[in-house]
Amino acid sequence: MALVGEHQQAVFRLAYLILGDPDDAEDVAQETFIRAYRWLERFDERRPLRPWLLCIAANLSRNQRRAFGRYWAALTRFRRSESEGEGMSPQAANSNPEEPRALWEAVRRLRQADQTVIYLRYFLDLSVEETAEALMIAPGTVKSRLHRSLRRLEAVIARDFPALREEYM
């Protein structure tokens, strides 16, 4: 149980960053530790535990997000068929959001792979090596993915969040 207490916050934070909902993130965090316990014999004790747990959490979060996306698409199709023209807009307008929230929203507009590498490296403050371990890729690959992801993020900020551009760039 000490391991859960030591890593629970990081696992929850990553799940929350990917899913955007605290209840869903809590469910994913719990499932992460359940799966880690089941798969403990597969864990290489020479490696750090935290990146392994974050890898499990990221995979579970992405799976849940995909499932929710399919559900949302079906619900949207149903609403459109029931009442043409009364559907919700695909994205809510971003009028004067607080900067951290706006930055998070900008990151969420990136592809899932870009989001994950940014979340791990900057939001959870993992080292390049820990990020590589969590994503099961080489540290050099982390650096190149981060570079490309940050370029894409700059484009999103320039296009959709000009107030952030003025503040951070």
Steps between C-alpha positions, in 0.01 A plus 500: 500500500796733549568479127146612424534800729834590347381490138126565522520874441709470183277223362184699576645820351593330175158336470333834574710680240405246236134460595411841642263357758597437865259209550621323187860570601440348843354187338801471271740553790336218695503271197868585443598367841278194465664414168847575630439256786377233257799551270760545773685183398558659156662809648877525464621601847814657353283772347322784679141430603350845434539498119353149484196610699461813287516288185213286631304813597556663161384189315189463715420871461537490123279193481234666712522820297457305174200318643349831612568646154306219336215549747498877444498459120204263522316735735567795268372307197189406696435862605541622142258242370245588769511876450682635197664834562487487880832320552766629733795683350806274470712723723401760753633850444807594705421846625748628759609169652752497778848442362565152648162382378562650157839332476347167598227549237764582239686179581176300479461610137813309407512138396492253789868405456602867515286557810645203683865592447430860609301388806770261615794732443358839601176456694635211713858626482655164410854492371564407138611156620187447712282618212677255269443220750129585536452509122731203440711693248858623485593830670605645163153420366347686797707806413398495133133438583506783751652732242233417241221508759605841627511635142144375450399654832646834393287484184184425701575785740570742215177401325255448787646659814659834406498623861724207595727576209553852628562371853732205433662557163 
